[in-house]
Amino acid sequence: MEEIIFMVEESPEGGFIAKGLGVSIFTEADTIEALKVMVKDAVKCHFDDSKRRIIRLHIVSEVVIAA
């Protein structure tokens, strides 16, 4: 089964952005739960076939520390 990996980052405007690695798929949503739905829909639309795929979300967070 094919696996598609998305890098998920917080958007500067709020919410989250998901970018597919190795595929031209981009989507965004206000919450992680909503983003999961949007990513599944974007993958279905991008490939336009009935093949099942594993979708992995790699959530990246940035931590700023003042020293």
N, C-alpha and C positions, 0 to 999 in steps of 0.2 A: 504494500500500500504506500502510495506517495505521501510524503510529509512536506508541509509548507510551514516555514518559520516566519513569524512577524516580530519585528522589534517595536515595542510599545513604549512611548514616551509621554510625559505630561505635556500638554499644549500650553504655550505662554498665555493664551487667551482663556484657558480653563478647559477641563476635559482631557481626553487622551487621543493620540494619533498612533495608528498602526501602519507600518511600512513592511511590505513583503520583501523577503530577502531572496533574490534571484528571480523574482516575478514583479511585474509592474502593477502592483495592487496597493492602493492607499485608501484608508478610510479613517473616520474619526467619530467620537461619541462623547457624551458627558460623563458616563460612568464606565467602569470595567465591564459590568454586566451587559450594558447596552453595546459596548464595543465588541463583545463576543458575538452578539447577534449580527452586527454590521459586518464583521470579518467573515462569518459564515456566508452571508448573503453576497459579499463581494467576491468570494472565491467561486461560488456557484455561477455568478454572472460572468466572471473572467474566463472560466473554462468551458461553460456552456455544454457540459456533458453530464452523464449520470454516474461517473466514476467517483467512488468515495475516497476521501483524503483525510489524513491526520493534520490538524492545525495546531501548531505550538505557538503560544504567545510568550515572548521573552520580554518581561517588563523591566525597563531600565529606569532607575531613579537616581537623581542627582542630589548629593548631600553637600552643602556648603558649610565649612567650619571656619570661624574667624579665629585667628591666632595672634 
